[in-house]
Amino acid sequence: MFEPINSLEKSLMSAATNPSSRPQFYRDLLEANIFIIQHGKSNLNIQNNVLQEGAELKIQHIEKDGISWLPIFSSLQRLEQFIRSESNYLQLKARDFFEITRGAHIVLNPGFDYGKEFIPQEITGMLDGSIFKPTQTYVAQKETKVLIGQPANYPHKLAKALSEYFSGNKFVNRAYLVWFHNPESGEKPHLLISIDVSDNAEKIFGDAGMIGSEVLGKDEIIDFIRWDNSGLSQHIATSTKPFYQKSFLKKIFG
């Protein structure tokens, strides 16, 4: 039974069961302290609890499917449960550890019910912030005729995950989901999410894209546009109802 010991573990558990929580988990992990097993005797140059430049980390690794993984742990208790003999350990901010070990495969909480594997490209995206941004951005250069309708198989799981995320963001007013096709683009028909936001659009669109990839898979195309007064937005609004609508009701008594 995995009982969360700290806020990072609560975030990890929420992300494991709820796609809408996964963007926040990445942010929480970067700012959290993690624990690593120091292999062999410790000769690290640590002054005032700061690992000095040039220090050499000797991290115990584990092998899986021919790949060497560096294990990290979300709490000291998880590390203690993992080790089988007396060992040295280090506590580092996850962001600093990821910087030091760029290019490595890392696994959080190996062998536990709640953990995660991180590949090098994913870690790079976390560090440079690209994982939190839309994959690509386009600006229409000319008026283009497009086809809009409702998907034959409505993605209820995606709509639910996005609605849960939007409900926790004060800047999202409503969102629409349609089946979209631009014959001139050469792309196959795919989902289009139109979001009415009042601020913080880049973060919201980046998080929504991450949630979409988690729910539908990275090979599925999902486009996101900001709802405005354009002809496309108006057409979407008249052809379908929003799958998410901000509630303006406030609780005034218990």
C-alpha positions in Angstrom: 0.0 0.0 0.0 1.5 3.3 -1.1 0.6 6.0 1.3 1.9 9.5 0.3 4.5 10.9 2.6 4.9 14.4 1.1 3.4 16.8 -1.4 5.5 15.3 -4.3 4.1 11.9 -3.7 0.5 13.2 -3.5 1.2 14.9 -6.9 2.6 11.7 -8.3 -0.4 9.7 -7.2 -2.8 12.2 -8.7 -0.9 12.3 -12.0 -0.9 8.5 -12.2 -4.7 8.3 -12.1 -5.7 11.6 -13.5 -4.3 13.0 -16.8 -5.4 16.5 -15.9 -2.9 16.5 -13.0 0.2 15.6 -15.1 1.4 19.0 -16.1 1.4 20.1 -12.5 3.3 16.9 -11.5 6.1 17.9 -13.8 6.3 21.3 -12.2 6.1 19.9 -8.7 8.9 17.4 -9.4 11.3 20.0 -10.8 11.0 22.1 -7.6 11.0 19.1 -5.2 13.8 17.4 -3.4 14.7 13.9 -4.5 16.9 11.2 -3.0 19.6 9.2 -4.7 21.9 6.3 -3.7 25.5 7.3 -3.7 27.5 4.3 -4.9 30.6 3.4 -2.9 32.3 5.6 -0.4 31.4 9.2 -0.4 34.2 11.7 -1.2 32.0 14.5 -2.3 32.9 18.1 -1.7 29.9 19.4 0.1 30.1 22.8 1.9 27.2 24.3 3.8 24.9 21.6 2.3 25.9 22.7 -1.2 27.5 20.2 -3.6 30.6 22.0 -5.0 31.4 22.4 -8.7 33.4 19.5 -10.0 32.1 17.0 -7.5 31.8 13.5 -9.0 28.5 11.7 -8.3 28.7 7.9 -8.3 25.1 6.9 -8.6 24.0 3.3 -8.3 22.2 2.3 -11.5 19.8 -0.5 -12.4 19.5 -2.4 -15.7 16.2 -2.8 -17.6 15.7 -4.0 -21.1 19.4 -3.3 -21.9 19.2 0.3 -20.7 20.9 1.7 -17.6 18.5 3.7 -15.4 19.4 6.0 -12.6 17.0 5.5 -9.7 15.7 8.4 -7.7 13.2 8.5 -4.9 10.4 10.8 -3.8 11.3 10.5 -0.1 14.0 9.1 2.1 11.5 6.5 3.3 11.2 5.1 -0.3 14.9 5.0 -0.6 15.3 3.1 2.7 12.6 0.6 1.6 14.5 0.0 -1.7 18.0 -0.6 -0.5 19.2 -4.0 0.8 22.3 -2.9 2.6 23.8 0.1 4.3 24.3 2.8 1.7 25.1 6.5 1.4 22.5 8.8 0.0 22.2 12.4 -1.3 19.3 14.8 -1.2 19.1 17.1 -4.2 16.6 19.4 -5.9 15.3 17.4 -8.9 15.9 20.2 -11.3 19.6 20.3 -10.3 19.9 16.5 -10.6 18.4 16.5 -14.0 20.8 19.2 -15.1 23.8 17.2 -13.8 22.7 13.9 -15.4 21.5 15.3 -18.8 21.3 12.5 -21.4 20.6 9.8 -18.8 17.5 7.6 -18.4 16.0 8.1 -14.9 13.4 6.2 -13.0 11.4 7.5 -10.1 10.6 5.0 -7.3 11.6 1.8 -9.1 9.6 -1.2 -7.8 6.9 0.9 -6.1 3.3 1.1 -7.0 3.7 4.8 -8.0 6.7 5.9 -10.0 7.7 7.0 -13.5 10.4 6.5 -16.1 11.9 9.6 -17.7 13.7 9.4 -21.1 16.4 12.0 -22.0 14.2 13.9 -24.5 11.5 14.2 -21.8 13.9 15.6 -19.2 15.3 18.1 -21.7 11.7 19.3 -22.3 11.2 19.7 -18.6 14.4 21.7 -18.1 14.0 24.0 -21.1 10.2 24.4 -20.6 9.3 23.1 -24.0 7.2 20.2 -22.5 4.9 22.9 -21.2 4.4 24.6 -24.6 2.4 23.7 -27.7 4.5 21.5 -30.0 3.9 23.8 -33.0 2.2 27.1 -33.6 0.6 28.2 -36.9 -0.8 31.5 -38.1 -3.2 31.4 -41.0 -1.8 33.4 -43.9 -5.0 33.6 -45.9 -8.6 32.8 -45.7 -9.1 29.0 -46.0 -12.2 26.9 -46.3 -12.3 24.2 -43.6 -14.8 21.5 -42.7 -16.1 21.2 -39.1 -18.4 18.7 -37.5 -18.7 16.4 -34.5 -16.5 13.3 -34.2 -18.2 10.0 -34.9 -16.6 8.6 -31.7 -16.8 11.4 -29.2 -13.6 11.5 -27.0 -15.4 11.5 -23.6 -12.2 10.7 -21.7 -10.4 13.6 -23.3 -13.3 16.0 -22.6 -13.5 14.9 -19.0 -9.7 15.3 -18.4 -9.6 18.8 -20.0 -12.7 19.9 -18.1 -11.1 18.9 -14.9 -8.0 20.9 -15.8 -10.0 23.9 -17.0 -12.2 23.9 -13.8 -9.0 24.6 -11.8 -7.9 27.5 -14.0 -9.7 30.9 -13.5 -8.7 32.1 -16.9 -10.6 29.5 -18.9 -14.2 30.5 -19.7 -15.4 27.8 -22.0 -14.1 25.3 -24.5 -15.4 23.6 -27.7 -14.5 20.3 -29.3 -15.0 19.6 -33.0 -13.8 17.4 -35.8 -11.8 19.5 -38.1 -10.4 19.2 -41.6 -8.4 21.6 -43.7 -8.2 20.1 -47.3 -5.3 22.4 -48.2 -3.1 21.3 -45.3 -2.6 17.7 -46.4 -3.4 16.5 -42.9 -6.0 14.0 -42.0 -9.1 15.1 -40.2 -8.5 15.5 -36.5 -9.8 17.0 -33.3 -9.8 20.8 -32.8 -10.2 22.3 -29.4 -11.2 26.0 -29.2 -10.6 27.6 -25.8 -11.9 30.9 -24.6 -9.2 32.2 -22.3 -8.8 35.6 -20.7 -5.1 35.4 -19.8 -2.2 33.0 -19.5 -3.0 31.4 -22.9 0.4 29.9 -23.6 0.5 27.9 -20.4 -3.1 26.7 -20.8 -2.6 25.6 -24.3 0.7 23.8 -23.5 -0.9 22.0 -20.5 -4.0 21.1 -22.6 -1.7 19.7 -25.3 0.1 17.6 -22.8 -3.1 16.2 -21.4 -4.4 15.4 -24.9 -1.2 13.5 -25.7 -1.5 11.6 -22.4 -5.1 10.6 -23.0 -5.1 9.9 -26.8 -1.5 9.1 -27.4 1.3 11.1 -29.0 0.5 10.0 -32.5 -3.0 11.5 -32.5 -3.3 15.1 -33.9 -5.1 17.6 -31.7 -5.1 21.3 -32.7 -5.9 24.1 -30.2 -7.0 27.5 -31.1 -7.9 30.5 -29.0 -11.6 31.4 -29.3 -12.2 34.9 -30.5 -14.5 36.9 -32.7 -13.2 35.4 -36.0 -15.4 33.6 -38.5 -14.0 30.2 -37.5 -14.7 30.8 -33.8 -18.2 32.0 -34.5 -18.9 29.0 -36.7 -17.7 26.6 -34.0 -19.9 28.3 -31.4 -23.0 28.0 -33.6 -22.3 24.4 -34.7 -21.8 22.9 -31.2 -22.2 23.5 -27.5 -19.1 24.0 -25.3 -18.0 20.8 -23.5 -16.7 23.0 -20.7 -18.3 26.1 -19.3 -17.0 28.1 -16.3 -19.4 28.2 -13.5 -20.1 31.6 -12.1 -22.0 30.3 -9.1 -20.3 30.9 -5.7 -20.9 29.0 -2.6 -22.2 31.4 0.1 -23.0 29.0 2.9 -21.8 25.6 4.0 
